[in-house]
Each structure stands twice: as structure tokens, then as C-alpha cells.
């Protein structure tokens, strides 16, 4: 039987009724030409449709009576035509398939199509401010990519900087940055300068909770509904991913309730072949008063990379080894390694020989159970290159076996040692399992009553296995600045983005203390940090703060309305709200008008476009105008007061 045109009753009846019409519909072998029939039906060929519905069998299965009118179910009929083994003869319409379908076709038939996780508001942008005033503003506007295209373009265009200042000594080519602003807007502003340049991105994202939490790092955002939270994350993950260099990695810290949803979303954004692994972090000791009598004491870190080459060393450890420096190899430090293999001499007969030290003549018999790693023929080659040494060559050397000599410059060229995901990796996993909770070492953070800071030990463990000195690290949910603090002490460059004022002040002072040598907590002693370095503090220029200040000092209702009329805001939602308020003639009390306007302005993100940095109306200081120009031109960043 021809599987492309099976002789089921359906096709027999169809061939019977269409054959008299046209040989293009049914060929000489009485096979239905499916594509031709489908095309005729989709173009409403009355002759073909009339022939079909006059066939008793086809009329019974593909028409409906709607108030006395016969309606042809063309979509269902086309689906039947497309099925290879579709039949109305048996108990089921499908001979071989039972399972998930799309338009009644098994998913197997969609070999070239994608089946993906979908959720409400998927194709939107969510600004999602995270200032302390946002707690009372729960109706975050969604910007649909079609109907709000202009708003989204304005939102994601590069922004001007303001209030820029420098602390300590910076590297003008790659200065450390502490940026105040909405992280979605900041990520898009960073793109022109930092695309494909960041080695490590760490994101301690606002957790999604099935139940509302009264207190958490982000009182507003942590209580997002699931679809909102996924949209919030999608927007930021897509923007951050563009900044990551090919052999870099992104580490996303997430709670139990949202972890599996986020994993599927990340697979969709980054691709499943870029998934590196999942790591648990122990957050507390077990509790007894818990649902189902099961204490969930972990949160999770999802790790992805930008490359699809699994041979790339995304993570790795530098092993501390003991090296010797001897007169026979001046300027080349070396270490010892095993010169035998886990194979017997019977298995490797070419390695079954007594090794003789060319300098002293001392003989070293082979161990029959562990043959030499070199053969009789290759011994001299390795020895002449310095690759084989003997214990009787050096007074300080212990042992009774020849050794393989490995030079330090050879080690330096090799990729880092692998990072195991189990308990055999003592330092890294020990940190995740035992030392990753906030401890008394983080005294500066604890004094500021910031209860949710990740400990410096955790960030040291992550930065150690993902970066080298001089690499660039970014944290766009910076919080109290732990990532920046650890990166500074470990001689990495960093970018930290935060919006909440009290957390920014905490981060700023924390970094100042590190520069001045006043920070004694965290990993300071462990890494031997003293003092030095520097960073640039800057803000995305925001018109909202100035406008709110102007509203609060207005002397009359007319002055408030004048401010609103003069406001240039590419924000549809804001303009509608202010317009509606302006039309409300019942508001005549000055205090009530001010409060109503401020309530509308507080959750907005009225940032100044970088293209308008020279506009006098934007009131950007000369130092900030120069910084903005240099930033987007890729020039050295110097703060000239």
C-alpha cells in the first residue's frame, strides 16, 4: 500500500466523487492529489466542494446542519487530507497514534516546528520598577510589542547619565561601575558598550512565591503572579544574555517555587544546549513546623552559558601546587607527577623495562602491576626534554621512584581543572552546603539591617570558578552590593545595577570602605585584601524625581496643571492617567491635586534619552554630558569635574 495515499474508505470515497471532475484532482492510478484538493478547497472551488458534500459518506462526516443550512467543515476536511493514516472505518480516527496532537495531528508530524512553553503576556515588556514606593502600585503596565511599540523603543534606547562621581583610582578603559536605575533600562543602555564582553553575570532575582510574603527583599515584585514574574524575568534575561561573552556564564539565583518554571523559560530563551547545571544552596537548618512535615532548606542556582560547544571550560578551578626551582632548569619552575599507568607490564610490554638514571646510573625496576607511562623507545625523548626526573638527582627530593616533571608554564597553558557537582569537591560544594548563609562576618550589611544579602563566601566561590583576575563581572540585581564587593577584593572588574535608594547607599559606602581599607569582614582576610582601586557611581538620568519635587513646591493648582501640560513623556499610560486627572474638575484642593499627581508619577520611569543629553531643558550637568558621550562612544571614562 502506498503510505502517501492509503486506500482507506475516506480516500476511496473522495477519489470516487472527484475523479469525474479533473485528472489534476485524481490521477490515472486513482490516487487523490492532496495538495491540489487542499488548494481548491482553500480557494472555495464550488465545483469541488459541491462534489464532496453530495457524497453520502463525506457529507455525513464533514458537514453540520446549522438552523437548516448545510455547513461544510473545510478545516476538519483539510486535516483529514493531511493525515497519512486517517480513517473513519475503525473505533478511532488514528490507526497508530495515541497522544498529544496539534490540530488533530500528532506532534511527531511537526518535526520542523517548535512546541514551547507559553504564558499570558509573553510578547510584552514589563518595566517593573523596584523602588520602595512601588508597594502600593500593584498594577504594573504591560507594554505590548505591537500596540506600544513606540513606548518600548523609547524605553530601551540608551539613556543619559547624571550625578556621576568617582571614588579612588579607576581603570579608564574598564572602570568599575555602580549604576542607579531600572535594571531593564540599564541593561539596554549597557548593550552598546558591553555586548559580548562580560564573563560572569550573577542575578539574585526577586523570588516568585505561590503564597504572598509579607516581607522579602522586594516587597512588591516578589509577590508577582506567575505570568507577570515570567514576563519580568524574560525581558531581563534576554537583555543580559546579549552582554555575555561566548565562554561566559550566567548564574541565576531563584527560590523553590519559581525554579522549575524559570528553568523551562531559560531553556526557551538560551537554548537547552546552553544549560550548564543546577546547584543547590543551603539556606537554613531544618525546621519542624513545615507543610507535609518536609523541611525544604534550599534555594537554587541555574547556570547557563552562551556557547553551544560543550568542550568549552565554562567553569574551572586553579589547583594550588608545589613547584620547585632548580639550577638545571633556570627560570622554569616545575612539579612532580606520577610516571606510571594503571596497566600491567603484560598489557603494555613496550613499557616493561628497568629505567636507568643517565646521570648516576642508578636502576629503577618497573612495577609489574603499574607499567611506565613511557616506552623503551620514547624514554630518551622525554628525558632530553626534561620531562623525566629521578629522586637521586636532588638532595631535597624524597621517594624511590622516577617522576614525571611538569613545568609551571605548561600548567598555565592548560584549562582549569573541572568542577564537580557532588560532595567530592570540598571547597565549592562546602560553601554551597554550609557557608552560604549570612554570617557574622558580613558585619557592615548586618548593621544596616539588610536581611537578605548573599554572603561574600558564596560569591567568592562562584567568581573563583568562573573568572580570572581582570575579567568583567555584572550583577543587575545588586542589592547590598555583595557581588561588587567580592569582585573588587578579588581584582575583577564589575558592573552593579540597583534602583532602591537605601540599598544603593549601602553599596556605595561598602565599596568606599573597601577602597579605603576599612572593610574587615567577609572574605577580606581570606584573600589578603588591603585597600585600593576605585569605582564610578552614576545614575540613569530620571526626570521623575525633579518633576515630583516641582509638584510638591507648586503654589497653586494652576501651577501643577502647567507642569503637567509642559511634560514631554513618551509614555502612553502616564499621559492617559494625567489627562484623565486634568479633566477632573472636582479636584480643586491644592494638597489633593499634588497627591494625585505624585501618585501617578511615582511608579513611572521618565528617563532622559542619551540623544537628548545636550538639550538645555533636560538640565544635564556638563560632567554628566561628557560622561554620557564618552560612554556610548566607547572612549575612556574619566570624571573631569
matplotlib code that plots the C-alpha trace (Angstrom):
import matplotlib.pyplot as plt

x = [0.0, 1.2, 1.5, 1.3, -2.2, -3.7, -6.7, -9.0, -12.7, -12.2, -9.8, -11.8, -15.0, -13.1, -11.5, -14.9, -16.5, -13.6, -12.3, -15.0, -14.1, -10.4, -7.3, -5.4, -7.5, -7.3, -4.5, -4.7, -3.9, -7.0, -4.8, -6.1, -3.7, -3.9, -2.2, -4.4, -7.6, -6.5, -5.7, -9.1, -11.0, -9.0, -9.9, -13.6, -13.8, -17.6, -17.4, -15.1, -17.0, -20.3, -19.0, -17.8, -21.0, -23.0, -21.2, -23.2, -20.2, -18.3, -21.4, -22.1, -18.7, -17.7, -20.9, -23.1, -26.7, -26.9, -30.6, -31.5, -28.4, -25.7, -22.2, -19.1, -16.3, -13.4, -10.8, -11.6, -11.7, -8.2, -6.9, -8.2, -6.5, -3.1, -3.2, -1.3, -3.3, -6.6, -9.7, -13.3, -13.6, -12.4, -13.1, -10.6, -9.6, -5.9, -4.6, -1.2, -1.1, -2.3, -1.1, -0.6, -1.7, -1.9, -4.9, -5.5, -2.1, 0.3, 3.3, 5.5, 4.3, 5.7, 9.3, 10.2, 8.1, 8.7, 6.5, 7.2, 6.0, 3.6, 2.0, -0.1, 1.6, 4.5, 5.1, 5.2, 7.7, 7.3, 9.1, 8.7, 10.2, 11.5, 11.6, 10.1, 7.1, 6.1, 4.5, 1.3, 1.4, 0.4, -1.0, 2.3, 1.6, 2.4, 3.8, 2.7, 5.2, 2.7, 0.4, 3.1, 6.0, 6.9, 7.0, 9.2, 11.6, 11.8, 12.2, 15.1, 17.0, 20.3, 19.8, 21.8, 23.7, 23.7, 25.2, 28.4, 31.3, 34.5, 35.9, 39.5, 41.7, 40.0, 41.0, 39.7, 39.4, 37.4, 36.2, 34.1, 30.6, 27.8, 24.7, 21.4, 18.3, 15.8, 17.8, 15.9, 16.6, 20.2, 20.8, 19.7, 21.9, 24.9, 24.5, 26.3, 29.5, 29.4, 27.8, 29.8, 32.2, 31.0, 32.5, 30.1, 26.6, 25.1, 21.4, 19.8, 16.3, 13.1, 11.7, 8.3, 6.2, 3.0, 1.8, 2.2, 5.0, 4.6, 8.3, 11.0, 13.8, 11.4, 8.1, 6.3, 8.0, 8.4, 4.6, 4.2, 1.7, 3.4, 2.8, 3.9, 7.0, 7.9, 7.5, 9.6, 12.3, 12.1, 12.7, 15.8, 17.3, 17.1, 18.8, 21.5, 22.3, 23.4, 26.1, 27.6, 30.8, 30.9, 32.8, 31.0, 28.2, 25.1, 24.1, 20.5, 19.6, 16.0, 13.6, 12.0, 8.5, 9.8, 12.8, 11.2, 9.2, 12.3, 14.3, 11.8, 11.8, 15.7, 15.7, 13.5, 15.5, 19.0, 18.5, 18.7, 22.2, 23.5, 22.3, 25.4, 23.8, 21.7, 23.3, 21.6, 22.3, 21.5, 19.6, 18.9, 18.9, 15.8, 12.5, 9.8, 6.7, 6.5, 3.9, 3.8, 6.3, 9.1, 11.6, 12.8, 16.1, 17.5, 17.2, 18.8, 21.2, 20.6, 23.7, 23.8, 26.4, 26.5, 28.5, 27.0, 30.4, 30.3, 34.1, 34.5, 35.7, 32.9, 33.9, 37.2, 39.5, 43.1, 44.8, 47.4, 50.5, 54.0, 56.7, 60.5, 63.1, 66.5, 69.8, 69.4, 66.2, 66.8, 63.7, 61.4, 59.6, 58.4, 56.5, 56.4, 53.7, 53.2, 55.3, 53.3, 50.0, 47.2, 48.1, 50.3, 53.5, 51.7, 49.3, 52.0, 55.1, 56.9, 56.8, 58.3, 61.9, 64.2, 64.7, 68.3, 69.2, 71.6, 73.4, 74.0, 73.4, 71.0, 68.5, 64.7, 62.9, 59.3, 56.4, 54.7, 51.3, 51.9, 53.8, 55.8, 53.9, 56.7, 58.1, 61.6, 61.6, 60.3, 62.2, 65.2, 62.9, 61.0, 64.2, 66.0, 63.0, 63.2, 60.0, 61.5, 63.4, 65.0, 64.9, 68.7, 69.3, 68.3, 69.1, 65.7, 63.8, 62.0, 60.8, 62.2, 60.6, 61.4, 58.8, 57.2, 58.4, 55.7, 56.7, 54.7, 54.5, 52.8, 50.3, 49.5, 48.6, 46.2, 42.5, 41.3, 40.5, 36.9, 34.3, 32.4, 28.8, 28.9, 30.3, 33.7, 34.5, 35.4, 35.7, 33.0, 30.3, 31.2, 30.5, 27.1, 26.1, 27.5, 28.9, 26.4, 24.1, 24.5, 27.1, 28.6, 31.5, 29.1, 29.1, 28.6, 25.5, 24.1, 24.4, 22.3, 19.5, 19.6, 18.5, 18.7, 22.3, 24.1, 27.3, 30.7, 31.8, 29.1, 30.1, 33.8, 33.1, 31.2, 33.7, 36.6, 35.4, 34.1, 36.6, 40.2, 41.7, 40.8, 37.6, 34.3, 31.5, 28.0, 25.1, 22.0, 20.1, 22.9, 21.0, 23.6, 26.5, 27.9, 28.9, 30.7, 32.4, 33.8, 34.8, 36.7, 38.6, 39.4, 40.7, 37.9, 36.2, 32.5, 29.2, 26.5, 22.9, 20.4, 17.4, 16.3, 17.9, 18.8, 20.4, 22.4, 23.7, 24.7, 26.5, 28.3, 29.5, 30.5, 32.7, 34.2, 35.2, 36.9, 38.9, 40.0, 40.9, 38.2, 36.4, 37.4, 34.6, 33.6, 36.5, 38.9, 41.3, 41.0, 42.1, 44.5, 42.7, 44.3, 43.0, 43.0, 41.2, 38.1, 34.7, 32.4, 29.0, 26.4, 22.6, 20.4, 19.1, 15.5, 13.1, 10.6, 12.4, 12.8, 9.2, 7.8, 9.9, 8.5, 4.9, 5.5, 6.6, 3.9, 2.0, -1.3, -3.4, -2.8, 1.0, 0.5, -1.5, 1.1, 3.8, 1.7, 1.0, 4.7, 5.7, 7.2, 6.7, 6.8, 4.6, 1.1, -0.1, 1.2, -0.2, -3.7, -3.7, -2.5, -5.0, -7.9, -6.8, -6.6, -10.1, -11.4, -12.7, -13.8, -10.1, -9.6, -7.8, -4.0, -2.9, -5.3, -4.1, -0.5, -1.0, -3.0, -0.2, 2.6, 0.7, 0.7, 4.3, 5.9, 5.9, 6.9, 10.4, 10.9, 14.5, 16.3, 17.4, 21.1, 20.3, 18.8, 21.7, 22.6, 19.1, 19.1, 15.6, 16.9, 19.4, 22.2, 25.4, 28.5, 30.4, 27.5, 27.1, 30.8, 30.5, 27.4, 29.1, 32.3, 30.3, 28.4, 31.4, 33.4, 36.1, 38.0, 35.8, 37.3, 35.4, 36.5, 34.8]
y = [0.0, 3.5, 5.2, 8.6, 7.8, 5.0, 3.3, 3.9, 4.4, 8.1, 8.3, 5.8, 7.8, 11.1, 9.6, 8.3, 11.7, 13.9, 11.7, 12.8, 16.4, 16.8, 14.5, 17.0, 16.0, 12.3, 10.8, 7.8, 5.4, 6.6, 8.4, 11.7, 14.6, 16.0, 19.4, 20.1, 19.3, 21.4, 24.3, 24.1, 23.9, 26.9, 28.9, 27.9, 26.0, 25.5, 22.5, 20.5, 21.4, 20.5, 17.1, 16.4, 17.2, 15.2, 12.1, 10.5, 9.3, 12.6, 14.7, 12.7, 13.2, 16.7, 18.8, 20.3, 21.4, 25.0, 26.1, 24.2, 25.2, 22.7, 23.9, 22.3, 21.8, 22.7, 22.9, 19.4, 18.1, 19.5, 18.0, 14.6, 15.0, 15.8, 12.7, 9.7, 7.1, 8.8, 6.6, 6.7, 2.9, 1.9, 2.9, 5.7, 8.2, 7.4, 3.9, 4.2, 7.4, 8.0, 11.1, 14.8, 16.4, 19.9, 20.5, 16.7, 15.9, 14.1, 16.2, 13.7, 15.3, 18.7, 17.7, 21.1, 23.1, 24.1, 23.2, 25.7, 26.9, 29.8, 32.1, 35.2, 38.5, 36.5, 39.1, 42.1, 44.2, 44.9, 47.9, 46.7, 49.5, 48.3, 51.4, 51.4, 53.3, 50.6, 48.6, 50.5, 50.4, 46.9, 47.5, 47.4, 48.3, 45.8, 47.2, 45.0, 44.8, 45.8, 48.4, 50.0, 49.8, 53.4, 53.2, 50.1, 51.7, 54.8, 52.6, 50.5, 53.3, 54.4, 56.8, 59.8, 59.7, 62.1, 62.6, 60.9, 60.8, 58.8, 57.1, 56.1, 55.1, 53.7, 51.9, 54.4, 51.6, 49.3, 51.2, 49.6, 50.9, 51.3, 52.4, 53.6, 52.8, 50.3, 47.2, 46.5, 50.0, 49.8, 46.5, 48.1, 51.1, 48.9, 47.0, 49.4, 49.3, 45.8, 43.4, 40.1, 41.4, 40.2, 36.9, 36.3, 37.6, 36.8, 37.5, 37.2, 37.7, 38.5, 35.2, 34.0, 32.7, 30.6, 32.4, 36.2, 37.0, 40.0, 40.6, 39.9, 41.7, 43.1, 43.5, 44.3, 42.3, 39.1, 38.7, 38.9, 36.5, 33.7, 35.1, 38.6, 37.2, 35.1, 38.2, 40.2, 37.6, 37.0, 40.7, 40.9, 37.6, 38.3, 41.7, 40.3, 37.4, 39.7, 41.1, 37.7, 36.7, 33.4, 31.5, 33.4, 32.1, 33.5, 32.3, 32.9, 32.5, 31.5, 30.1, 26.7, 27.9, 29.5, 27.4, 24.8, 27.5, 29.5, 26.5, 26.0, 29.7, 29.8, 26.7, 28.6, 31.9, 30.5, 27.0, 23.7, 23.1, 26.1, 24.7, 24.0, 22.7, 23.3, 23.9, 23.9, 26.4, 25.5, 28.4, 27.3, 24.3, 22.1, 23.3, 21.2, 23.4, 22.9, 21.7, 17.9, 17.6, 18.2, 21.0, 22.5, 24.1, 25.0, 27.6, 27.0, 28.4, 27.8, 28.1, 28.8, 29.8, 31.5, 28.9, 25.7, 24.0, 21.6, 21.3, 24.9, 25.2, 27.4, 26.8, 25.5, 25.6, 26.7, 24.0, 25.2, 23.1, 23.0, 23.9, 23.6, 25.8, 24.2, 25.2, 22.6, 24.4, 28.1, 30.2, 27.3, 26.1, 22.5, 20.0, 16.2, 13.9, 10.1, 8.4, 5.1, 3.9, 1.7, -1.0, -4.1, -4.8, -7.7, -5.3, -2.8, -4.9, -1.9, -0.2, -3.3, -2.2, -1.1, 2.7, 3.9, 7.4, 8.7, 10.9, 8.4, 5.0, 4.1, 1.5, 1.6, -1.6, -1.4, -2.4, -5.3, -4.1, -0.5, -0.1, 3.1, 5.9, 6.0, 3.2, 2.0, 3.9, 7.2, 7.4, 9.3, 11.8, 12.6, 12.7, 15.1, 17.5, 17.5, 15.5, 12.7, 13.2, 10.9, 11.3, 10.8, 13.9, 16.2, 16.2, 17.6, 15.0, 12.2, 8.9, 5.9, 6.3, 8.3, 11.0, 12.9, 16.5, 19.1, 22.7, 25.6, 27.3, 24.1, 24.1, 27.8, 27.0, 24.2, 24.8, 24.8, 21.6, 20.5, 21.5, 18.5, 18.9, 16.5, 16.5, 15.4, 19.0, 20.1, 23.9, 24.9, 22.5, 23.0, 26.7, 26.0, 23.5, 25.1, 28.6, 30.3, 31.8, 35.3, 35.1, 37.5, 38.1, 40.4, 42.9, 46.0, 44.5, 43.3, 46.7, 48.2, 45.7, 44.2, 40.7, 39.1, 39.7, 36.7, 36.1, 37.0, 33.4, 32.3, 35.0, 34.2, 30.5, 31.4, 34.1, 31.8, 29.0, 31.3, 34.1, 35.1, 38.4, 41.3, 39.6, 41.6, 40.6, 42.0, 41.9, 43.7, 42.9, 44.3, 44.8, 45.4, 45.2, 41.8, 40.8, 44.1, 43.9, 40.4, 41.2, 44.3, 42.3, 39.5, 42.0, 41.6, 44.4, 44.8, 46.5, 46.7, 47.9, 48.8, 51.1, 51.2, 54.1, 52.6, 49.6, 51.9, 54.0, 50.7, 49.5, 52.8, 53.1, 49.4, 49.9, 53.1, 51.2, 48.5, 51.1, 52.9, 49.6, 50.0, 46.8, 43.9, 41.5, 38.9, 37.4, 40.3, 38.4, 35.2, 36.9, 39.2, 42.4, 45.6, 48.7, 50.4, 50.5, 52.6, 52.8, 55.3, 55.9, 57.2, 57.3, 57.0, 60.5, 60.4, 63.3, 61.9, 63.0, 66.6, 66.7, 65.4, 68.0, 70.7, 69.5, 69.4, 73.1, 74.4, 77.3, 76.8, 74.2, 76.1, 75.7, 72.0, 71.8, 73.9, 71.4, 68.5, 70.3, 71.0, 67.4, 65.6, 61.9, 59.1, 57.0, 56.3, 55.0, 58.1, 60.6, 58.9, 59.0, 62.6, 63.6, 62.0, 63.7, 67.1, 66.6, 66.0, 69.5, 68.3, 68.4, 72.0, 71.5, 72.0, 69.3, 66.8, 67.7, 67.4, 64.0, 62.7, 63.8, 62.3, 59.0, 58.8, 59.9, 57.8, 54.4, 55.9, 55.7, 59.1, 58.7, 61.1, 59.7, 59.9, 61.5, 64.5, 64.9, 68.3, 69.6, 72.5, 71.6, 68.3, 70.2, 67.6, 68.8, 69.3, 66.5, 64.1, 65.2, 64.4, 61.1, 60.1, 61.0, 59.0, 56.0, 55.4, 56.3, 53.6, 56.0, 56.1, 57.1, 59.9, 62.2, 65.7, 68.0]
z = [0.0, -0.8, 2.6, 0.9, -0.3, 1.8, 0.4, 3.4, 2.9, 3.2, 0.2, -1.8, -1.5, -2.2, -5.3, -6.5, -6.3, -7.6, -10.4, -12.9, -12.4, -13.2, -13.6, -11.5, -8.6, -9.0, -11.1, -13.5, -10.7, -8.8, -6.2, -4.7, -5.3, -1.8, -2.4, -5.4, -3.5, -0.5, -2.7, -4.4, -1.1, 0.4, -2.7, -2.3, -5.6, -5.7, -8.1, -5.8, -2.6, -4.2, -5.3, -1.8, 0.0, -2.5, -1.4, 1.4, 3.4, 3.2, 3.8, 7.0, 8.4, 7.2, 7.3, 10.0, 10.0, 11.3, 11.5, 8.4, 6.5, 5.5, 6.5, 5.1, 7.8, 5.5, 8.2, 9.5, 6.0, 5.2, 8.4, 7.3, 3.9, 5.6, 7.8, 6.4, 8.2, 8.9, 8.8, 9.9, 9.5, 12.9, 16.5, 16.4, 13.8, 14.3, 13.5, 15.1, 17.2, 20.7, 22.5, 22.1, 18.9, 17.3, 15.1, 15.4, 14.0, 16.3, 17.5, 15.6, 12.4, 13.5, 13.1, 11.8, 14.2, 17.8, 20.8, 23.5, 26.9, 26.5, 29.1, 29.2, 28.3, 26.7, 24.0, 26.2, 28.1, 31.8, 33.1, 36.7, 38.9, 42.2, 44.4, 47.9, 46.7, 44.3, 47.1, 46.7, 42.9, 42.1, 38.5, 36.6, 33.0, 30.3, 27.1, 24.2, 21.4, 18.8, 20.3, 22.5, 20.0, 20.3, 24.1, 24.1, 21.6, 23.9, 26.9, 25.6, 23.9, 25.6, 28.5, 29.7, 33.0, 35.8, 39.3, 38.2, 40.6, 41.0, 44.1, 44.3, 41.3, 38.3, 35.1, 32.4, 29.8, 32.1, 35.2, 37.9, 37.7, 40.3, 38.4, 39.8, 37.6, 36.5, 35.6, 32.3, 31.1, 32.4, 30.6, 27.3, 27.9, 28.6, 25.4, 23.1, 25.2, 26.8, 24.3, 24.3, 26.9, 30.3, 31.7, 34.6, 35.2, 38.6, 39.1, 42.6, 41.2, 43.1, 44.1, 42.9, 45.7, 45.4, 48.6, 49.2, 51.6, 53.8, 54.0, 51.4, 49.6, 47.1, 48.9, 45.7, 43.0, 45.0, 45.0, 41.3, 39.8, 37.8, 34.3, 35.4, 37.1, 34.0, 31.8, 34.2, 34.0, 30.3, 29.5, 31.7, 30.8, 27.0, 27.5, 29.9, 27.6, 24.8, 27.1, 27.9, 26.1, 24.4, 27.1, 29.9, 32.2, 33.8, 37.3, 38.3, 42.0, 42.4, 45.1, 45.1, 43.9, 40.8, 40.0, 37.6, 35.7, 35.3, 34.1, 31.2, 30.4, 30.3, 28.1, 25.7, 25.8, 25.8, 24.3, 26.1, 24.7, 26.7, 30.1, 32.3, 35.5, 38.7, 42.1, 45.5, 48.2, 51.8, 53.3, 56.8, 59.2, 59.1, 60.6, 62.2, 61.6, 57.8, 55.2, 54.8, 57.6, 55.0, 55.5, 52.3, 53.2, 49.8, 47.1, 43.7, 41.1, 37.4, 35.3, 31.6, 29.1, 25.7, 23.8, 22.4, 22.4, 25.4, 25.3, 26.4, 30.0, 31.4, 35.0, 36.4, 39.4, 39.7, 41.7, 44.2, 43.5, 45.0, 42.5, 42.6, 41.1, 40.5, 38.8, 36.0, 34.8, 35.4, 35.3, 34.9, 38.0, 38.0, 39.9, 40.1, 38.8, 38.6, 35.8, 35.9, 34.5, 35.8, 33.4, 33.9, 32.0, 30.4, 28.9, 27.9, 27.0, 25.5, 28.9, 30.7, 31.3, 34.0, 34.0, 34.5, 35.6, 32.9, 35.5, 38.3, 36.7, 39.4, 38.3, 38.9, 38.1, 36.8, 38.9, 37.0, 38.1, 37.0, 33.8, 33.0, 31.2, 28.6, 26.5, 25.9, 22.6, 24.0, 27.3, 25.9, 24.1, 27.3, 29.4, 27.0, 27.1, 30.9, 31.3, 33.4, 36.7, 39.4, 43.1, 43.4, 41.3, 44.2, 47.9, 48.9, 46.9, 48.8, 47.3, 45.5, 42.1, 38.9, 38.4, 35.5, 35.5, 34.7, 34.2, 35.6, 32.2, 30.9, 33.7, 33.0, 29.4, 30.4, 31.0, 34.6, 36.5, 36.2, 38.8, 40.2, 41.2, 44.1, 47.6, 46.4, 45.5, 49.0, 48.8, 46.3, 47.5, 51.1, 50.6, 49.0, 51.7, 54.8, 54.4, 52.0, 54.7, 56.0, 58.8, 61.4, 59.0, 57.0, 59.8, 57.6, 55.9, 59.2, 60.8, 58.0, 58.8, 55.3, 56.0, 52.6, 51.4, 50.0, 51.9, 50.5, 50.7, 48.2, 45.7, 46.1, 45.3, 42.2, 41.0, 41.7, 39.4, 36.5, 36.2, 36.3, 37.6, 35.2, 34.0, 34.0, 36.4, 36.4, 38.9, 37.7, 40.9, 43.1, 46.4, 49.1, 46.7, 47.7, 44.2, 43.6, 47.0, 46.4, 42.8, 44.0, 46.6, 44.1, 41.5, 39.0, 37.1, 37.9, 36.9, 39.6, 38.9, 41.6, 41.9, 45.6, 47.3, 50.7, 49.0, 46.7, 49.7, 51.4, 48.3, 47.8, 51.4, 51.4, 48.3, 49.7, 52.8, 50.7, 48.8, 52.0, 53.7, 56.3, 55.4, 57.7, 57.1, 54.6, 52.6, 53.3, 55.4, 53.4, 50.1, 51.8, 50.7, 52.0, 50.1, 46.7, 43.4, 42.7, 41.0, 39.3, 40.7, 38.2, 37.7, 34.7, 34.4, 35.7, 35.2, 37.6, 40.8, 39.6, 38.4, 41.7, 43.6, 41.4, 42.0, 45.8, 45.9, 43.5, 44.9, 43.1, 41.3, 38.1, 38.6, 38.9, 35.7, 33.9, 34.9, 33.5, 30.3, 29.7, 30.5, 27.5, 28.2, 25.6, 28.0, 26.8, 30.2, 32.0, 29.5, 29.8, 33.6, 33.8, 31.1, 33.0, 36.1, 34.4, 33.1, 36.7, 37.6, 41.1, 42.3, 43.4, 46.7, 46.1, 48.5, 46.9, 43.4, 44.4, 46.0, 43.0, 40.6, 42.7, 43.0, 39.2, 38.7, 41.4, 39.6, 36.2, 34.7, 33.0, 31.9, 29.7, 26.3, 25.6, 22.3, 24.3, 26.7, 25.2, 25.4, 27.9, 29.0, 30.4, 32.7, 32.5, 34.1, 31.9, 33.6, 33.0, 29.4, 28.8, 30.6, 28.5, 25.3, 26.2, 27.5, 24.3, 22.1, 23.7, 24.9, 28.2, 31.1, 33.1, 35.5, 35.0, 37.5]

ax = plt.figure().add_subplot(projection="3d")
ax.plot(x, y, z, "-o")
ax.set_aspect("equal")
plt.show()
